[in-house]
């Protein structure tokens, strides 16, 4: 199975679950915030088709930024 691994100690990953429509399209607009808890303890997540993932990135200045990505297919 494919997986994603965090790039450093300032990065956290979380699988928010299935956000796909019946046609297999990932619906990013379904995710508009990131929960405080539920981030991967190991820093590695298995990638699952249809799921949306949140990446939390802390900067050296104390700012926190977020990104999201989804998996629409695997081959």
CHARMM internal coordinates of N, CA and C (Angstrom, degrees):
IC EDIT
DIST 1 N 1 CA 1.4493
DIST 1 CA 1 C 1.5262
ANGL 1 N 1 CA 1 C 110.52
DIST 1 C 2 N 1.3204
ANGL 1 CA 1 C 2 N 117.82
DIHE 1 N 1 CA 1 C 2 N 140.56
DIST 2 N 2 CA 1.4633
ANGL 1 C 2 N 2 CA 120.79
DIHE 1 CA 1 C 2 N 2 CA 175.12
DIST 2 CA 2 C 1.5277
ANGL 2 N 2 CA 2 C 110.33
DIHE 1 C 2 N 2 CA 2 C -70.96
DIST 2 C 3 N 1.3204
ANGL 2 CA 2 C 3 N 115.26
DIHE 2 N 2 CA 2 C 3 N 154.71
DIST 3 N 3 CA 1.4568
ANGL 2 C 3 N 3 CA 120.20
DIHE 2 CA 2 C 3 N 3 CA -179.96
DIST 3 CA 3 C 1.5158
ANGL 3 N 3 CA 3 C 109.67
DIHE 2 C 3 N 3 CA 3 C -147.62
DIST 3 C 4 N 1.3367
ANGL 3 CA 3 C 4 N 115.50
DIHE 3 N 3 CA 3 C 4 N 166.88
DIST 4 N 4 CA 1.4544
ANGL 3 C 4 N 4 CA 122.77
DIHE 3 CA 3 C 4 N 4 CA 175.38
DIST 4 CA 4 C 1.5258
ANGL 4 N 4 CA 4 C 106.84
DIHE 3 C 4 N 4 CA 4 C -123.89
DIST 4 C 5 N 1.3327
ANGL 4 CA 4 C 5 N 115.98
DIHE 4 N 4 CA 4 C 5 N 142.31
DIST 5 N 5 CA 1.4591
ANGL 4 C 5 N 5 CA 122.01
DIHE 4 CA 4 C 5 N 5 CA 179.54
DIST 5 CA 5 C 1.5210
ANGL 5 N 5 CA 5 C 108.76
DIHE 4 C 5 N 5 CA 5 C -126.80
DIST 5 C 6 N 1.3342
ANGL 5 CA 5 C 6 N 115.91
DIHE 5 N 5 CA 5 C 6 N 138.61
DIST 6 N 6 CA 1.4677
ANGL 5 C 6 N 6 CA 119.67
DIHE 5 CA 5 C 6 N 6 CA -179.89
DIST 6 CA 6 C 1.5206
ANGL 6 N 6 CA 6 C 110.75
DIHE 5 C 6 N 6 CA 6 C -63.04
DIST 6 C 7 N 1.3240
ANGL 6 CA 6 C 7 N 116.43
DIHE 6 N 6 CA 6 C 7 N 153.07
DIST 7 N 7 CA 1.4534
ANGL 6 C 7 N 7 CA 121.68
DIHE 6 CA 6 C 7 N 7 CA -175.20
DIST 7 CA 7 C 1.5143
ANGL 7 N 7 CA 7 C 115.01
DIHE 6 C 7 N 7 CA 7 C -91.31
DIST 7 C 8 N 1.3196
ANGL 7 CA 7 C 8 N 118.11
DIHE 7 N 7 CA 7 C 8 N -5.75
DIST 8 N 8 CA 1.4617
ANGL 7 C 8 N 8 CA 120.61
DIHE 7 CA 7 C 8 N 8 CA -179.42
DIST 8 CA 8 C 1.5144
ANGL 8 N 8 CA 8 C 110.62
DIHE 7 C 8 N 8 CA 8 C 179.57
DIST 8 C 9 N 1.3295
ANGL 8 CA 8 C 9 N 116.55
DIHE 8 N 8 CA 8 C 9 N 174.59
DIST 9 N 9 CA 1.4621
ANGL 8 C 9 N 9 CA 120.54
DIHE 8 CA 8 C 9 N 9 CA -176.48
DIST 9 CA 9 C 1.5235
ANGL 9 N 9 CA 9 C 112.48
DIHE 8 C 9 N 9 CA 9 C -70.11
DIST 9 C 10 N 1.3179
ANGL 9 CA 9 C 10 N 118.36
DIHE 9 N 9 CA 9 C 10 N -13.47
DIST 10 N 10 CA 1.4589
ANGL 9 C 10 N 10 CA 122.56
DIHE 9 CA 9 C 10 N 10 CA 179.15
DIST 10 CA 10 C 1.5334
ANGL 10 N 10 CA 10 C 112.74
DIHE 9 C 10 N 10 CA 10 C -89.79
DIST 10 C 11 N 1.3381
ANGL 10 CA 10 C 11 N 116.88
DIHE 10 N 10 CA 10 C 11 N 5.34
DIST 11 N 11 CA 1.4683
ANGL 10 C 11 N 11 CA 122.58
DIHE 10 CA 10 C 11 N 11 CA -177.06
DIST 11 CA 11 C 1.5304
ANGL 11 N 11 CA 11 C 109.21
DIHE 10 C 11 N 11 CA 11 C -118.50
DIST 11 C 12 N 1.3528
ANGL 11 CA 11 C 12 N 115.62
DIHE 11 N 11 CA 11 C 12 N 138.08
DIST 12 N 12 CA 1.4660
ANGL 11 C 12 N 12 CA 121.04
DIHE 11 CA 11 C 12 N 12 CA 174.55
DIST 12 CA 12 C 1.5250
ANGL 12 N 12 CA 12 C 108.54
DIHE 11 C 12 N 12 CA 12 C -128.73
DIST 12 C 13 N 1.3392
ANGL 12 CA 12 C 13 N 116.52
DIHE 12 N 12 CA 12 C 13 N 147.17
DIST 13 N 13 CA 1.4660
ANGL 12 C 13 N 13 CA 123.52
DIHE 12 CA 12 C 13 N 13 CA -177.48
DIST 13 CA 13 C 1.5189
ANGL 13 N 13 CA 13 C 110.79
DIHE 12 C 13 N 13 CA 13 C -121.78
DIST 13 C 14 N 1.3390
ANGL 13 CA 13 C 14 N 115.52
DIHE 13 N 13 CA 13 C 14 N 144.45
DIST 14 N 14 CA 1.4557
ANGL 13 C 14 N 14 CA 119.87
DIHE 13 CA 13 C 14 N 14 CA 176.92
DIST 14 CA 14 C 1.5241
ANGL 14 N 14 CA 14 C 110.13
DIHE 13 C 14 N 14 CA 14 C -145.33
DIST 14 C 15 N 1.3312
ANGL 14 CA 14 C 15 N 116.50
DIHE 14 N 14 CA 14 C 15 N 135.71
DIST 15 N 15 CA 1.4645
ANGL 14 C 15 N 15 CA 123.27
DIHE 14 CA 14 C 15 N 15 CA 174.65
DIST 15 CA 15 C 1.5221
ANGL 15 N 15 CA 15 C 107.10
DIHE 14 C 15 N 15 CA 15 C -92.16
DIST 15 C 16 N 1.3384
ANGL 15 CA 15 C 16 N 117.08
DIHE 15 N 15 CA 15 C 16 N 116.83
DIST 16 N 16 CA 1.4568
ANGL 15 C 16 N 16 CA 120.84
DIHE 15 CA 15 C 16 N 16 CA -179.32
DIST 16 CA 16 C 1.5167
ANGL 16 N 16 CA 16 C 113.04
DIHE 15 C 16 N 16 CA 16 C -91.20
DIST 16 C 17 N 1.3205
ANGL 16 CA 16 C 17 N 117.65
DIHE 16 N 16 CA 16 C 17 N -2.00
DIST 17 N 17 CA 1.4555
ANGL 16 C 17 N 17 CA 120.45
DIHE 16 CA 16 C 17 N 17 CA 175.41
DIST 17 CA 17 C 1.5162
ANGL 17 N 17 CA 17 C 113.53
DIHE 16 C 17 N 17 CA 17 C 99.30
DIST 17 C 18 N 1.3289
ANGL 17 CA 17 C 18 N 114.14
DIHE 17 N 17 CA 17 C 18 N -168.83
DIST 18 N 18 CA 1.4618
ANGL 17 C 18 N 18 CA 122.42
DIHE 17 CA 17 C 18 N 18 CA -174.23
DIST 18 CA 18 C 1.5252
ANGL 18 N 18 CA 18 C 111.02
DIHE 17 C 18 N 18 CA 18 C -78.03
DIST 18 C 19 N 1.3175
ANGL 18 CA 18 C 19 N 115.89
DIHE 18 N 18 CA 18 C 19 N 120.32
DIST 19 N 19 CA 1.4611
ANGL 18 C 19 N 19 CA 123.29
DIHE 18 CA 18 C 19 N 19 CA 175.16
DIST 19 CA 19 C 1.5141
ANGL 19 N 19 CA 19 C 108.61
DIHE 18 C 19 N 19 CA 19 C -129.87
DIST 19 C 20 N 1.3291
ANGL 19 CA 19 C 20 N 116.08
DIHE 19 N 19 CA 19 C 20 N 55.11
DIST 20 N 20 CA 1.4591
ANGL 19 C 20 N 20 CA 119.78
DIHE 19 CA 19 C 20 N 20 CA -179.80
DIST 20 CA 20 C 1.5201
ANGL 20 N 20 CA 20 C 109.93
DIHE 19 C 20 N 20 CA 20 C -117.96
DIST 20 C 21 N 1.3267
ANGL 20 CA 20 C 21 N 115.22
DIHE 20 N 20 CA 20 C 21 N 155.74
DIST 21 N 21 CA 1.4558
ANGL 20 C 21 N 21 CA 119.73
DIHE 20 CA 20 C 21 N 21 CA 176.00
DIST 21 CA 21 C 1.5295
ANGL 21 N 21 CA 21 C 108.98
DIHE 20 C 21 N 21 CA 21 C -91.46
DIST 21 C 22 N 1.2785
ANGL 21 CA 21 C 22 N 117.34
DIHE 21 N 21 CA 21 C 22 N -178.72
DIST 22 N 22 CA 1.4573
ANGL 21 C 22 N 22 CA 121.47
DIHE 21 CA 21 C 22 N 22 CA -177.80
DIST 22 CA 22 C 1.5124
ANGL 22 N 22 CA 22 C 114.22
DIHE 21 C 22 N 22 CA 22 C -63.94
DIST 22 C 23 N 1.3417
ANGL 22 CA 22 C 23 N 116.82
DIHE 22 N 22 CA 22 C 23 N -20.31
DIST 23 N 23 CA 1.4625
ANGL 22 C 23 N 23 CA 121.23
DIHE 22 CA 22 C 23 N 23 CA -179.20
DIST 23 CA 23 C 1.5262
ANGL 23 N 23 CA 23 C 112.42
DIHE 22 C 23 N 23 CA 23 C -91.29
DIST 23 C 24 N 1.3316
ANGL 23 CA 23 C 24 N 117.58
DIHE 23 N 23 CA 23 C 24 N 0.40
DIST 24 N 24 CA 1.4563
ANGL 23 C 24 N 24 CA 120.85
DIHE 23 CA 23 C 24 N 24 CA 178.92
DIST 24 CA 24 C 1.5128
ANGL 24 N 24 CA 24 C 115.21
DIHE 23 C 24 N 24 CA 24 C 90.10
DIST 24 C 25 N 1.3329
ANGL 24 CA 24 C 25 N 117.89
DIHE 24 N 24 CA 24 C 25 N 8.77
DIST 25 N 25 CA 1.4606
ANGL 24 C 25 N 25 CA 121.52
DIHE 24 CA 24 C 25 N 25 CA 177.75
DIST 25 CA 25 C 1.5207
ANGL 25 N 25 CA 25 C 110.61
DIHE 24 C 25 N 25 CA 25 C -83.04
DIST 25 C 26 N 1.3156
ANGL 25 CA 25 C 26 N 117.55
DIHE 25 N 25 CA 25 C 26 N 136.90
DIST 26 N 26 CA 1.4556
ANGL 25 C 26 N 26 CA 122.11
DIHE 25 CA 25 C 26 N 26 CA 177.28
DIST 26 CA 26 C 1.5261
ANGL 26 N 26 CA 26 C 108.53
DIHE 25 C 26 N 26 CA 26 C -79.68
DIST 26 C 27 N 1.3271
ANGL 26 CA 26 C 27 N 116.62
DIHE 26 N 26 CA 26 C 27 N 129.81
DIST 27 N 27 CA 1.4600
ANGL 26 C 27 N 27 CA 122.31
DIHE 26 CA 26 C 27 N 27 CA -176.59
DIST 27 CA 27 C 1.5301
ANGL 27 N 27 CA 27 C 109.77
DIHE 26 C 27 N 27 CA 27 C -103.72
DIST 27 C 28 N 1.3226
ANGL 27 CA 27 C 28 N 116.60
DIHE 27 N 27 CA 27 C 28 N 91.46
DIST 28 N 28 CA 1.4589
ANGL 27 C 28 N 28 CA 121.54
DIHE 27 CA 27 C 28 N 28 CA -177.57
DIST 28 CA 28 C 1.5236
ANGL 28 N 28 CA 28 C 112.52
DIHE 27 C 28 N 28 CA 28 C -65.90
DIST 28 C 29 N 1.3274
ANGL 28 CA 28 C 29 N 117.08
DIHE 28 N 28 CA 28 C 29 N -30.61
DIST 29 N 29 CA 1.4576
ANGL 28 C 29 N 29 CA 119.43
DIHE 28 CA 28 C 29 N 29 CA -178.67
DIST 29 CA 29 C 1.5317
ANGL 29 N 29 CA 29 C 112.05
DIHE 28 C 29 N 29 CA 29 C -65.88
DIST 29 C 30 N 1.3130
ANGL 29 CA 29 C 30 N 118.09
DIHE 29 N 29 CA 29 C 30 N -13.14
DIST 30 N 30 CA 1.4671
ANGL 29 C 30 N 30 CA 121.83
DIHE 29 CA 29 C 30 N 30 CA 175.72
DIST 30 CA 30 C 1.5159
ANGL 30 N 30 CA 30 C 112.79
DIHE 29 C 30 N 30 CA 30 C -71.99
DIST 30 C 31 N 1.3284
ANGL 30 CA 30 C 31 N 116.94
DIHE 30 N 30 CA 30 C 31 N -15.03
DIST 31 N 31 CA 1.4660
ANGL 30 C 31 N 31 CA 121.93
DIHE 30 CA 30 C 31 N 31 CA -179.58
DIST 31 CA 31 C 1.5236
ANGL 31 N 31 CA 31 C 108.02
DIHE 30 C 31 N 31 CA 31 C -116.09
DIST 31 C 32 N 1.3251
ANGL 31 CA 31 C 32 N 116.50
DIHE 31 N 31 CA 31 C 32 N 107.77
DIST 32 N 32 CA 1.4605
ANGL 31 C 32 N 32 CA 120.24
DIHE 31 CA 31 C 32 N 32 CA -178.71
DIST 32 CA 32 C 1.5299
ANGL 32 N 32 CA 32 C 112.62
DIHE 31 C 32 N 32 CA 32 C -118.92
DIST 32 C 33 N 1.3318
ANGL 32 CA 32 C 33 N 117.84
DIHE 32 N 32 CA 32 C 33 N 0.30
DIST 33 N 33 CA 1.4676
ANGL 32 C 33 N 33 CA 121.76
DIHE 32 CA 32 C 33 N 33 CA 178.49
DIST 33 CA 33 C 1.5158
ANGL 33 N 33 CA 33 C 108.46
DIHE 32 C 33 N 33 CA 33 C -154.61
DIST 33 C 34 N 1.3176
ANGL 33 CA 33 C 34 N 116.23
DIHE 33 N 33 CA 33 C 34 N 162.76
DIST 34 N 34 CA 1.4654
ANGL 33 C 34 N 34 CA 122.18
DIHE 33 CA 33 C 34 N 34 CA 179.77
DIST 34 CA 34 C 1.5287
ANGL 34 N 34 CA 34 C 109.69
DIHE 33 C 34 N 34 CA 34 C -116.85
DIST 34 C 35 N 1.3150
ANGL 34 CA 34 C 35 N 117.49
DIHE 34 N 34 CA 34 C 35 N 128.45
DIST 35 N 35 CA 1.4649
ANGL 34 C 35 N 35 CA 120.43
DIHE 34 CA 34 C 35 N 35 CA 177.83
DIST 35 CA 35 C 1.5295
ANGL 35 N 35 CA 35 C 111.40
DIHE 34 C 35 N 35 CA 35 C -62.77
DIST 35 C 36 N 1.3168
ANGL 35 CA 35 C 36 N 116.43
DIHE 35 N 35 CA 35 C 36 N 153.90
DIST 36 N 36 CA 1.4655
ANGL 35 C 36 N 36 CA 121.73
DIHE 35 CA 35 C 36 N 36 CA 178.55
DIST 36 CA 36 C 1.5220
ANGL 36 N 36 CA 36 C 110.27
DIHE 35 C 36 N 36 CA 36 C -71.27
DIST 36 C 37 N 1.3190
ANGL 36 CA 36 C 37 N 117.15
DIHE 36 N 36 CA 36 C 37 N -37.76
DIST 37 N 37 CA 1.4665
ANGL 36 C 37 N 37 CA 122.33
DIHE 36 CA 36 C 37 N 37 CA -177.03
DIST 37 CA 37 C 1.5219
ANGL 37 N 37 CA 37 C 111.10
DIHE 36 C 37 N 37 CA 37 C -110.15
DIST 37 C 38 N 1.3203
ANGL 37 CA 37 C 38 N 116.25
DIHE 37 N 37 CA 37 C 38 N 163.73
DIST 38 N 38 CA 1.4530
ANGL 37 C 38 N 38 CA 121.30
DIHE 37 CA 37 C 38 N 38 CA 175.19
DIST 38 CA 38 C 1.5129
ANGL 38 N 38 CA 38 C 114.94
DIHE 37 C 38 N 38 CA 38 C 106.44
DIST 38 C 39 N 1.3248
ANGL 38 CA 38 C 39 N 116.98
DIHE 38 N 38 CA 38 C 39 N 8.16
DIST 39 N 39 CA 1.4584
ANGL 38 C 39 N 39 CA 119.98
DIHE 38 CA 38 C 39 N 39 CA 178.95
DIST 39 CA 39 C 1.5250
ANGL 39 N 39 CA 39 C 110.49
DIHE 38 C 39 N 39 CA 39 C -75.42
DIST 39 C 40 N 1.3180
ANGL 39 CA 39 C 40 N 116.40
DIHE 39 N 39 CA 39 C 40 N 151.63
DIST 40 N 40 CA 1.4597
ANGL 39 C 40 N 40 CA 122.55
DIHE 39 CA 39 C 40 N 40 CA -179.46
DIST 40 CA 40 C 1.5260
ANGL 40 N 40 CA 40 C 111.43
DIHE 39 C 40 N 40 CA 40 C -60.41
DIST 40 C 41 N 1.3082
ANGL 40 CA 40 C 41 N 116.29
DIHE 40 N 40 CA 40 C 41 N 128.20
DIST 41 N 41 CA 1.4631
ANGL 40 C 41 N 41 CA 121.62
DIHE 40 CA 40 C 41 N 41 CA 177.75
DIST 41 CA 41 C 1.5269
ANGL 41 N 41 CA 41 C 110.79
DIHE 40 C 41 N 41 CA 41 C -72.46
DIST 41 C 42 N 1.3225
ANGL 41 CA 41 C 42 N 116.79
DIHE 41 N 41 CA 41 C 42 N -33.84
DIST 42 N 42 CA 1.4646
ANGL 41 C 42 N 42 CA 121.33
DIHE 41 CA 41 C 42 N 42 CA -177.29
DIST 42 CA 42 C 1.5280
ANGL 42 N 42 CA 42 C 112.61
DIHE 41 C 42 N 42 CA 42 C -86.91
DIST 42 C 43 N 1.3433
ANGL 42 CA 42 C 43 N 117.27
DIHE 42 N 42 CA 42 C 43 N -18.05
DIST 43 N 43 CA 1.4600
ANGL 42 C 43 N 43 CA 120.59
DIHE 42 CA 42 C 43 N 43 CA -177.09
DIST 43 CA 43 C 1.5160
ANGL 43 N 43 CA 43 C 113.42
DIHE 42 C 43 N 43 CA 43 C 82.75
DIST 43 C 44 N 1.3403
ANGL 43 CA 43 C 44 N 116.70
DIHE 43 N 43 CA 43 C 44 N 9.85
DIST 44 N 44 CA 1.4582
ANGL 43 C 44 N 44 CA 122.15
DIHE 43 CA 43 C 44 N 44 CA 178.93
DIST 44 CA 44 C 1.5213
ANGL 44 N 44 CA 44 C 109.10
DIHE 43 C 44 N 44 CA 44 C -129.58
DIST 44 C 45 N 1.3237
ANGL 44 CA 44 C 45 N 116.35
DIHE 44 N 44 CA 44 C 45 N 136.59
DIST 45 N 45 CA 1.4576
ANGL 44 C 45 N 45 CA 121.38
DIHE 44 CA 44 C 45 N 45 CA 177.66
DIST 45 CA 45 C 1.5180
ANGL 45 N 45 CA 45 C 110.34
DIHE 44 C 45 N 45 CA 45 C -131.17
DIST 45 C 46 N 1.3329
ANGL 45 CA 45 C 46 N 115.96
DIHE 45 N 45 CA 45 C 46 N 141.12
DIST 46 N 46 CA 1.4514
ANGL 45 C 46 N 46 CA 121.28
DIHE 45 CA 45 C 46 N 46 CA 171.94
DIST 46 CA 46 C 1.5247
ANGL 46 N 46 CA 46 C 107.81
DIHE 45 C 46 N 46 CA 46 C -73.75
DIST 46 C 47 N 1.3211
ANGL 46 CA 46 C 47 N 117.38
DIHE 46 N 46 CA 46 C 47 N 136.13
DIST 47 N 47 CA 1.4608
ANGL 46 C 47 N 47 CA 121.59
DIHE 46 CA 46 C 47 N 47 CA 178.52
DIST 47 CA 47 C 1.5255
ANGL 47 N 47 CA 47 C 109.50
DIHE 46 C 47 N 47 CA 47 C -86.44
DIST 47 C 48 N 1.3390
ANGL 47 CA 47 C 48 N 116.19
DIHE 47 N 47 CA 47 C 48 N 134.01
DIST 48 N 48 CA 1.4517
ANGL 47 C 48 N 48 CA 122.43
DIHE 47 CA 47 C 48 N 48 CA -177.38
DIST 48 CA 48 C 1.5294
ANGL 48 N 48 CA 48 C 108.46
DIHE 47 C 48 N 48 CA 48 C -127.51
DIST 48 C 49 N 1.3080
ANGL 48 CA 48 C 49 N 117.06
DIHE 48 N 48 CA 48 C 49 N 131.65
DIST 49 N 49 CA 1.4546
ANGL 48 C 49 N 49 CA 121.96
DIHE 48 CA 48 C 49 N 49 CA 179.31
DIST 49 CA 49 C 1.5314
ANGL 49 N 49 CA 49 C 110.53
DIHE 48 C 49 N 49 CA 49 C -57.69
DIST 49 C 50 N 1.3406
ANGL 49 CA 49 C 50 N 116.00
DIHE 49 N 49 CA 49 C 50 N 132.42
DIST 50 N 50 CA 1.4550
ANGL 49 C 50 N 50 CA 122.00
DIHE 49 CA 49 C 50 N 50 CA 178.79
DIST 50 CA 50 C 1.5131
ANGL 50 N 50 CA 50 C 114.38
DIHE 49 C 50 N 50 CA 50 C 91.30
DIST 50 C 51 N 1.3304
ANGL 50 CA 50 C 51 N 117.32
DIHE 50 N 50 CA 50 C 51 N -10.89
DIST 51 N 51 CA 1.4583
ANGL 50 C 51 N 51 CA 120.41
DIHE 50 CA 50 C 51 N 51 CA -177.72
DIST 51 CA 51 C 1.5251
ANGL 51 N 51 CA 51 C 112.00
DIHE 50 C 51 N 51 CA 51 C -87.52
DIST 51 C 52 N 1.3319
ANGL 51 CA 51 C 52 N 115.20
DIHE 51 N 51 CA 51 C 52 N 150.96
DIST 52 N 52 CA 1.4548
ANGL 51 C 52 N 52 CA 123.21
DIHE 51 CA 51 C 52 N 52 CA 174.07
DIST 52 CA 52 C 1.5177
ANGL 52 N 52 CA 52 C 107.96
DIHE 51 C 52 N 52 CA 52 C -110.50
DIST 52 C 53 N 1.3225
ANGL 52 CA 52 C 53 N 115.81
DIHE 52 N 52 CA 52 C 53 N 138.78
DIST 53 N 53 CA 1.4679
ANGL 52 C 53 N 53 CA 122.91
DIHE 52 CA 52 C 53 N 53 CA -177.59
DIST 53 CA 53 C 1.5185
ANGL 53 N 53 CA 53 C 109.73
DIHE 52 C 53 N 53 CA 53 C -120.26
DIST 53 C 54 N 1.3267
ANGL 53 CA 53 C 54 N 116.30
DIHE 53 N 53 CA 53 C 54 N 145.04
DIST 54 N 54 CA 1.4572
ANGL 53 C 54 N 54 CA 121.94
DIHE 53 CA 53 C 54 N 54 CA 176.53
DIST 54 CA 54 C 1.5211
ANGL 54 N 54 CA 54 C 108.39
DIHE 53 C 54 N 54 CA 54 C -111.21
DIST 54 C 55 N 1.3314
ANGL 54 CA 54 C 55 N 115.12
DIHE 54 N 54 CA 54 C 55 N 137.95
DIST 55 N 55 CA 1.4597
ANGL 54 C 55 N 55 CA 122.30
DIHE 54 CA 54 C 55 N 55 CA 175.82
DIST 55 CA 55 C 1.5232
ANGL 55 N 55 CA 55 C 107.14
DIHE 54 C 55 N 55 CA 55 C -116.94
DIST 55 C 56 N 1.3348
ANGL 55 CA 55 C 56 N 116.66
DIHE 55 N 55 CA 55 C 56 N 124.10
DIST 56 N 56 CA 1.4618
ANGL 55 C 56 N 56 CA 121.66
DIHE 55 CA 55 C 56 N 56 CA 175.41
DIST 56 CA 56 C 1.5177
ANGL 56 N 56 CA 56 C 107.70
DIHE 55 C 56 N 56 CA 56 C -104.81
DIST 56 C 57 N 1.3380
ANGL 56 CA 56 C 57 N 116.28
DIHE 56 N 56 CA 56 C 57 N 127.39
DIST 57 N 57 CA 1.4629
ANGL 56 C 57 N 57 CA 121.47
DIHE 56 CA 56 C 57 N 57 CA -176.81
DIST 57 CA 57 C 1.5249
ANGL 57 N 57 CA 57 C 108.53
DIHE 56 C 57 N 57 CA 57 C -123.96
DIST 57 C 58 N 1.3331
ANGL 57 CA 57 C 58 N 116.24
DIHE 57 N 57 CA 57 C 58 N 114.59
DIST 58 N 58 CA 1.4679
ANGL 57 C 58 N 58 CA 121.24
DIHE 57 CA 57 C 58 N 58 CA 177.95
DIST 58 CA 58 C 1.5249
ANGL 58 N 58 CA 58 C 108.67
DIHE 57 C 58 N 58 CA 58 C -91.73
DIST 58 C 59 N 1.3179
ANGL 58 CA 58 C 59 N 115.72
DIHE 58 N 58 CA 58 C 59 N 136.37
DIST 59 N 59 CA 1.4636
ANGL 58 C 59 N 59 CA 119.87
DIHE 58 CA 58 C 59 N 59 CA 179.24
DIST 59 CA 59 C 1.5264
ANGL 59 N 59 CA 59 C 109.35
DIHE 58 C 59 N 59 CA 59 C -96.89
DIST 59 C 60 N 1.2985
ANGL 59 CA 59 C 60 N 116.37
DIHE 59 N 59 CA 59 C 60 N 166.94
DIST 60 N 60 CA 1.4598
ANGL 59 C 60 N 60 CA 121.76
DIHE 59 CA 59 C 60 N 60 CA 178.12
DIST 60 CA 60 C 1.5169
ANGL 60 N 60 CA 60 C 113.30
DIHE 59 C 60 N 60 CA 60 C -67.96
DIST 60 C 61 N 1.3320
ANGL 60 CA 60 C 61 N 116.85
DIHE 60 N 60 CA 60 C 61 N -14.11
DIST 61 N 61 CA 1.4650
ANGL 60 C 61 N 61 CA 120.80
DIHE 60 CA 60 C 61 N 61 CA -179.43
DIST 61 CA 61 C 1.5186
ANGL 61 N 61 CA 61 C 112.70
DIHE 60 C 61 N 61 CA 61 C -94.74
DIST 61 C 62 N 1.3279
ANGL 61 CA 61 C 62 N 117.08
DIHE 61 N 61 CA 61 C 62 N 2.58
DIST 62 N 62 CA 1.4594
ANGL 61 C 62 N 62 CA 121.12
DIHE 61 CA 61 C 62 N 62 CA -179.87
DIST 62 CA 62 C 1.5133
ANGL 62 N 62 CA 62 C 114.71
DIHE 61 C 62 N 62 CA 62 C 94.26
DIST 62 C 63 N 1.3280
ANGL 62 CA 62 C 63 N 117.30
DIHE 62 N 62 CA 62 C 63 N -5.08
DIST 63 N 63 CA 1.4634
ANGL 62 C 63 N 63 CA 120.41
DIHE 62 CA 62 C 63 N 63 CA 176.44
DIST 63 CA 63 C 1.5221
ANGL 63 N 63 CA 63 C 109.86
DIHE 62 C 63 N 63 CA 63 C -76.48
DIST 63 C 64 N 1.3201
ANGL 63 CA 63 C 64 N 115.77
DIHE 63 N 63 CA 63 C 64 N 151.75
DIST 64 N 64 CA 1.4603
ANGL 63 C 64 N 64 CA 121.53
DIHE 63 CA 63 C 64 N 64 CA 176.21
DIST 64 CA 64 C 1.5221
ANGL 64 N 64 CA 64 C 107.98
DIHE 63 C 64 N 64 CA 64 C -124.40
DIST 64 C 65 N 1.3141
ANGL 64 CA 64 C 65 N 116.18
DIHE 64 N 64 CA 64 C 65 N 130.05
DIST 65 N 65 CA 1.4598
ANGL 64 C 65 N 65 CA 122.39
DIHE 64 CA 64 C 65 N 65 CA 178.58
DIST 65 CA 65 C 1.5242
ANGL 65 N 65 CA 65 C 108.67
DIHE 64 C 65 N 65 CA 65 C -117.87
DIST 65 C 66 N 1.3265
ANGL 65 CA 65 C 66 N 115.84
DIHE 65 N 65 CA 65 C 66 N 153.31
DIST 66 N 66 CA 1.4588
ANGL 65 C 66 N 66 CA 121.26
DIHE 65 CA 65 C 66 N 66 CA -179.64
DIST 66 CA 66 C 1.5269
ANGL 66 N 66 CA 66 C 110.05
DIHE 65 C 66 N 66 CA 66 C -126.65
DIST 66 C 67 N 1.3172
ANGL 66 CA 66 C 67 N 114.96
DIHE 66 N 66 CA 66 C 67 N 149.11
DIST 67 N 67 CA 1.4620
ANGL 66 C 67 N 67 CA 122.56
DIHE 66 CA 66 C 67 N 67 CA 173.21
DIST 67 CA 67 C 1.5208
ANGL 67 N 67 CA 67 C 106.79
DIHE 66 C 67 N 67 CA 67 C -137.79
DIST 67 C 68 N 1.2990
ANGL 67 CA 67 C 68 N 116.11
DIHE 67 N 67 CA 67 C 68 N 158.64
DIST 68 N 68 CA 1.4653
ANGL 67 C 68 N 68 CA 119.80
DIHE 67 CA 67 C 68 N 68 CA 174.75
DIST 68 CA 68 C 1.5229
ANGL 68 N 68 CA 68 C 108.17
DIHE 67 C 68 N 68 CA 68 C -136.09
DIST 68 C 69 N 1.3104
ANGL 68 CA 68 C 69 N 114.82
DIHE 68 N 68 CA 68 C 69 N 148.53
DIST 69 N 69 CA 1.4586
ANGL 68 C 69 N 69 CA 121.06
DIHE 68 CA 68 C 69 N 69 CA 175.69
DIST 69 CA 69 C 1.5226
ANGL 69 N 69 CA 69 C 108.57
DIHE 68 C 69 N 69 CA 69 C -145.29
DIST 69 C 70 N 1.3064
ANGL 69 CA 69 C 70 N 115.95
DIHE 69 N 69 CA 69 C 70 N 158.49
DIST 70 N 70 CA 1.4542
ANGL 69 C 70 N 70 CA 121.01
DIHE 69 CA 69 C 70 N 70 CA 179.60
DIST 70 CA 70 C 1.5118
ANGL 70 N 70 CA 70 C 111.38
DIHE 69 C 70 N 70 CA 70 C -133.78
DIST 70 C 71 N 1.3062
ANGL 70 CA 70 C 71 N 115.12
DIHE 70 N 70 CA 70 C 71 N 165.29
DIST 71 N 71 CA 1.4693
ANGL 70 C 71 N 71 CA 121.95
DIHE 70 CA 70 C 71 N 71 CA 178.92
DIST 71 CA 71 C 1.5207
ANGL 71 N 71 CA 71 C 107.47
DIHE 70 C 71 N 71 CA 71 C -115.27
DIST 71 C 72 N 1.3392
ANGL 71 CA 71 C 72 N 116.07
DIHE 71 N 71 CA 71 C 72 N 114.50
DIST 72 N 72 CA 1.4583
ANGL 71 C 72 N 72 CA 118.07
DIHE 71 CA 71 C 72 N 72 CA 179.95
DIST 72 CA 72 C 1.5331
ANGL 72 N 72 CA 72 C 112.76
DIHE 71 C 72 N 72 CA 72 C -95.92
DIST 72 C 73 N 1.3240
ANGL 72 CA 72 C 73 N 116.98
DIHE 72 N 72 CA 72 C 73 N -21.93
DIST 73 N 73 CA 1.4635
ANGL 72 C 73 N 73 CA 120.15
DIHE 72 CA 72 C 73 N 73 CA 175.72
DIST 73 CA 73 C 1.5271
ANGL 73 N 73 CA 73 C 109.70
DIHE 72 C 73 N 73 CA 73 C -165.41
DIST 73 C 74 N 1.3074
ANGL 73 CA 73 C 74 N 114.86
DIHE 73 N 73 CA 73 C 74 N 162.25
DIST 74 N 74 CA 1.4733
ANGL 73 C 74 N 74 CA 120.71
DIHE 73 CA 73 C 74 N 74 CA 175.67
DIST 74 CA 74 C 1.5188
ANGL 74 N 74 CA 74 C 107.70
DIHE 73 C 74 N 74 CA 74 C -134.05
DIST 74 C 75 N 1.3039
ANGL 74 CA 74 C 75 N 114.99
DIHE 74 N 74 CA 74 C 75 N 144.49
DIST 75 N 75 CA 1.4470
ANGL 74 C 75 N 75 CA 117.74
DIHE 74 CA 74 C 75 N 75 CA -178.88
DIST 75 CA 75 C 1.4952
ANGL 75 N 75 CA 75 C 111.79
DIHE 74 C 75 N 75 CA 75 C -144.60
END
COOR INIT
IC SEED 1 N 1 CA 1 C
IC BUILD
